[in-house]
Amino acid sequence: MSLTAIDKNNFASIILLDELINKDRVFTTILSSEDKVLEPYLVALLSKGYLSVNGNKYQVTQSGNAAFDVFMKRYTEFLKMYDVYSFVDLEKGEFAFSKYFDFDTDQEWDNFKNNERFEDLRISVAMFKKLNPAEIVFMSFINENAFNTDATGWQIDLVDDAIWNEIEKVCETAIKPEDLGNDAMEDMIAQGAELLVNILKEEAKRTQEEKQTINYNSTDVVEETVVEEYTHYEPYYDPFYVSPFWLVPLFLW
């Protein structure tokens, strides 16, 4: 697949909004030589009301903050709800995350999950749910700090085709839903959702147990609290469920 111009504008704009909102970076209307290549994106955000100018500085508007907030909701859900599909043994029907609590160190866990028998099915799940696979890859790139804005020359990297070509390549080479079939996809997504909710419950339970003296009565209370807290994840058991914030466009170009 090829990234559309809208995809590239969306992704680059998210990076720039993050710089302005979370990293206190200053972009002025008279840009430095390093930032000059970003001008088309900044001007586009300004023209659509996602940025304004105060004096000679670009500032994020309410609309810009709202667009970024929608993306962060998607990104947070991606990290929490889709990671479980990143290591799946298709032959055995096994999720690496089913063994998540079996290891004492991060290194042991990393060694296990990085076994070549596990396939990354996050893109397959995204495509099955009619989400934009390029955005899923973009999120994984962010999580891996592929857009390192502390590095010299990051501005050139952002506007250069190389990183977008890399996202396209990941999308093209990924396992697709049609490679597995609808029945297998539905079953896998439902299993993954159930597994993930159980992992979240277990993590919360362990955290709470660390904060209190463990006895039979307190253990019962912990279990009740955790189960009640995670009932709102039940919609994810439906393979076709998509959170509403994925259904709105990030930006209106």
C-alpha positions as CSV (number, residue, x, y, z in Angstrom):
1,M,0.0,0.0,0.0
2,S,1.0,3.6,-0.5
3,L,0.7,6.3,2.1
4,T,-1.7,9.0,1.0
5,A,-0.8,12.7,1.2
6,I,-3.4,13.0,4.0
7,D,-1.6,10.2,5.9
8,K,1.8,12.0,5.6
9,N,0.2,15.3,6.6
10,N,-1.5,13.7,9.6
11,F,1.5,12.0,10.9
12,A,3.9,14.9,10.4
13,S,1.4,17.2,12.1
14,I,1.1,14.9,15.1
15,I,4.8,15.0,15.6
16,L,4.8,18.8,15.4
17,L,1.9,19.2,17.7
18,D,3.6,16.9,20.2
19,E,6.7,19.2,20.0
20,L,4.6,22.2,20.8
21,I,2.3,20.7,23.4
22,N,4.5,18.4,25.3
23,K,8.1,19.5,24.6
24,D,7.8,23.2,24.8
25,R,9.5,23.6,21.4
26,V,9.2,27.1,19.9
27,F,8.5,27.5,16.2
28,T,8.5,31.1,14.9
29,T,7.1,32.6,11.7
30,I,10.6,33.4,10.8
31,L,12.0,29.8,11.0
32,S,15.5,28.8,11.6
33,S,17.4,27.2,8.8
34,E,16.9,23.8,10.4
35,D,13.1,24.3,10.8
36,K,12.6,25.9,7.4
37,V,11.6,22.5,5.8
38,L,8.7,22.3,8.3
39,E,7.1,25.5,7.0
40,P,4.5,23.8,4.7
41,Y,3.2,21.7,7.6
42,L,3.1,24.6,10.0
43,V,1.4,26.9,7.4
44,A,-1.2,24.1,6.7
45,L,-2.0,23.7,10.4
46,L,-2.3,27.5,10.7
47,S,-4.6,27.8,7.7
48,K,-6.9,25.1,9.1
49,G,-7.1,26.6,12.6
50,Y,-5.0,24.0,14.4
51,L,-2.3,26.7,15.1
52,S,-2.4,30.4,15.6
53,V,0.3,33.0,15.8
54,N,1.0,35.0,18.9
55,G,3.6,37.7,18.1
56,N,5.9,35.7,15.9
57,K,5.3,32.3,17.6
58,Y,3.1,29.4,16.6
59,Q,0.7,28.3,19.3
60,V,-1.6,25.3,19.4
61,T,-5.3,26.3,19.3
62,Q,-8.3,24.5,20.9
63,S,-8.8,22.7,17.7
64,G,-5.2,21.6,17.6
65,N,-5.4,20.3,21.1
66,A,-8.6,18.5,20.4
67,A,-7.0,16.7,17.3
68,F,-4.0,15.8,19.3
69,D,-6.2,14.4,22.1
70,V,-8.0,12.2,19.7
71,F,-4.7,10.8,18.5
72,M,-3.5,10.2,22.0
73,K,-6.7,8.2,22.8
74,R,-5.9,6.0,19.8
75,Y,-2.3,5.7,20.7
76,T,-3.1,4.8,24.4
77,E,-5.5,2.1,23.2
78,F,-2.9,0.8,20.7
79,L,-0.3,0.4,23.4
80,K,-2.8,-1.2,25.9
81,M,-5.1,-3.2,23.7
82,Y,-3.2,-4.2,20.6
83,D,0.2,-5.1,21.9
84,V,-1.0,-8.6,22.8
85,Y,-1.3,-9.4,19.1
86,S,2.4,-8.6,18.4
87,F,3.7,-12.1,19.2
88,V,1.4,-14.9,18.1
89,D,2.4,-18.5,17.1
90,L,0.0,-19.2,14.3
91,E,0.9,-22.9,14.1
92,K,0.1,-23.5,17.8
93,G,-2.4,-20.8,18.2
94,E,-0.4,-19.5,21.1
95,F,0.0,-15.9,22.4
96,A,3.4,-15.1,23.8
97,F,1.6,-12.9,26.3
98,S,-0.1,-15.9,27.8
99,K,3.3,-16.6,29.5
100,Y,3.8,-13.0,30.5
101,F,4.0,-13.7,34.2
102,D,6.2,-16.8,33.9
103,F,9.5,-14.9,33.7
104,D,11.5,-13.3,36.5
105,T,13.4,-10.7,34.4
106,D,12.7,-8.5,31.4
107,Q,15.6,-10.2,29.6
108,E,14.0,-13.6,30.0
109,W,10.7,-12.3,28.7
110,D,12.3,-10.5,25.7
111,N,14.2,-13.7,24.8
112,F,11.0,-15.7,24.8
113,K,8.7,-13.3,22.9
114,N,11.4,-12.6,20.2
115,N,11.4,-16.2,19.1
116,E,11.0,-16.4,15.4
117,R,7.9,-18.6,15.7
118,F,5.9,-15.6,16.8
119,E,4.3,-13.4,14.2
120,D,3.2,-9.7,14.6
121,L,-0.5,-9.6,13.8
122,R,-1.3,-6.1,15.0
123,I,-1.7,-4.9,11.4
124,S,-3.9,-7.8,10.6
125,V,-6.1,-6.9,13.5
126,A,-6.2,-3.3,12.5
127,M,-7.1,-4.1,8.9
128,F,-9.8,-6.5,10.1
129,K,-11.3,-3.7,12.2
130,K,-11.2,-1.4,9.1
131,L,-8.5,0.8,10.8
132,N,-5.7,2.5,8.8
133,P,-2.8,0.1,9.0
134,A,-0.4,2.9,8.2
135,E,-1.5,4.7,11.4
136,I,-0.8,1.5,13.4
137,V,2.7,1.3,12.0
138,F,3.2,5.0,12.7
139,M,2.2,4.5,16.3
140,S,4.7,1.6,16.6
141,F,7.4,3.8,15.1
142,I,6.6,6.5,17.8
143,N,6.8,3.9,20.5
144,E,10.2,2.8,19.2
145,N,11.4,6.5,19.0
146,A,11.8,6.3,15.3
147,F,10.9,10.0,15.2
148,N,13.7,11.1,17.5
149,T,13.3,14.9,17.6
150,D,16.3,15.3,19.9
151,A,18.6,14.1,17.1
152,T,20.3,16.6,14.8
153,G,18.5,16.9,11.5
154,W,15.2,15.4,12.6
155,Q,13.3,18.0,10.6
156,I,14.8,16.7,7.4
157,D,14.0,13.1,8.4
158,L,10.4,14.1,9.0
159,V,9.8,15.5,5.5
160,D,12.0,13.0,3.7
161,D,10.4,10.0,2.0
162,A,12.6,7.5,3.7
163,I,10.6,7.1,6.9
164,W,7.3,7.0,5.0
165,N,8.7,4.4,2.6
166,E,9.6,2.3,5.6
167,I,6.1,2.5,7.0
168,E,4.7,1.5,3.6
169,K,7.1,-1.5,3.5
170,V,6.0,-2.7,6.9
171,C,2.3,-2.5,5.7
172,E,3.1,-4.3,2.5
173,T,5.0,-7.2,4.1
174,A,2.7,-7.7,7.1
175,I,0.3,-10.7,7.3
176,K,-3.1,-9.7,6.1
177,P,-6.5,-10.8,7.3
178,E,-7.1,-12.6,4.0
179,D,-4.0,-14.7,4.7
180,L,-5.6,-16.1,7.8
181,G,-9.3,-16.1,7.0
182,N,-12.3,-14.5,8.7
183,D,-13.0,-17.3,11.1
184,A,-9.4,-17.4,12.3
185,M,-9.3,-13.7,12.7
186,E,-12.4,-13.5,14.7
187,D,-11.2,-16.3,17.0
188,M,-7.8,-14.8,17.4
189,I,-9.1,-11.3,18.2
190,A,-11.6,-12.6,20.8
191,Q,-8.8,-14.8,22.4
192,G,-6.4,-11.9,22.5
193,A,-9.0,-9.6,24.1
194,E,-9.8,-12.1,26.8
195,L,-6.1,-12.7,27.4
196,L,-5.3,-9.0,27.7
197,V,-8.1,-8.3,30.1
198,N,-6.8,-11.2,32.3
199,I,-3.3,-9.7,32.1
200,L,-4.6,-6.3,33.2
201,K,-6.5,-7.8,36.0
202,E,-3.5,-9.7,37.2
203,E,-1.3,-6.7,37.0
204,A,-3.8,-4.6,39.0
205,K,-4.2,-7.4,41.6
206,R,-0.4,-7.7,42.1
207,T,0.0,-4.0,42.5
208,Q,-2.8,-3.8,45.1
209,E,-1.4,-6.8,46.9
210,E,2.0,-5.2,47.2
211,K,0.3,-2.2,49.0
212,Q,-1.4,-4.2,51.7
213,T,-0.9,-6.9,54.2
214,I,-2.0,-10.1,52.4
215,N,-4.7,-12.2,54.2
216,Y,-7.7,-14.1,53.0
217,N,-10.1,-11.3,53.5
218,S,-8.0,-8.6,51.7
219,T,-7.4,-11.0,48.8
220,D,-11.1,-11.4,48.3
221,V,-11.6,-7.6,48.3
222,V,-8.8,-7.2,45.8
223,E,-10.4,-9.7,43.4
224,E,-13.8,-8.0,43.6
225,T,-12.3,-4.6,43.0
226,V,-10.2,-5.7,40.0
227,V,-13.1,-7.6,38.3
228,E,-15.4,-4.6,38.6
229,E,-12.8,-2.2,37.4
230,Y,-12.2,-4.1,34.1
231,T,-15.8,-4.8,33.1
232,H,-15.6,-1.8,30.7
233,Y,-13.2,-3.8,28.5
234,E,-15.9,-6.3,27.7
235,P,-16.8,-4.7,24.3
236,Y,-13.3,-5.7,23.1
237,Y,-14.3,-9.3,23.2
238,D,-16.3,-8.5,20.0
239,P,-13.8,-8.9,17.1
240,F,-15.7,-6.1,15.2
241,Y,-15.7,-3.6,18.0
242,V,-13.9,-0.3,17.3
243,S,-13.7,2.5,19.8
244,P,-15.6,5.6,18.7
245,F,-12.5,7.8,18.6
246,W,-11.1,5.8,15.7
247,L,-14.1,6.7,13.6
248,V,-13.4,10.5,13.4
249,P,-10.7,12.1,11.1
250,L,-7.7,13.4,13.0
251,F,-7.6,16.6,10.9
252,L,-9.8,18.2,8.3
253,W,-7.5,19.3,5.4
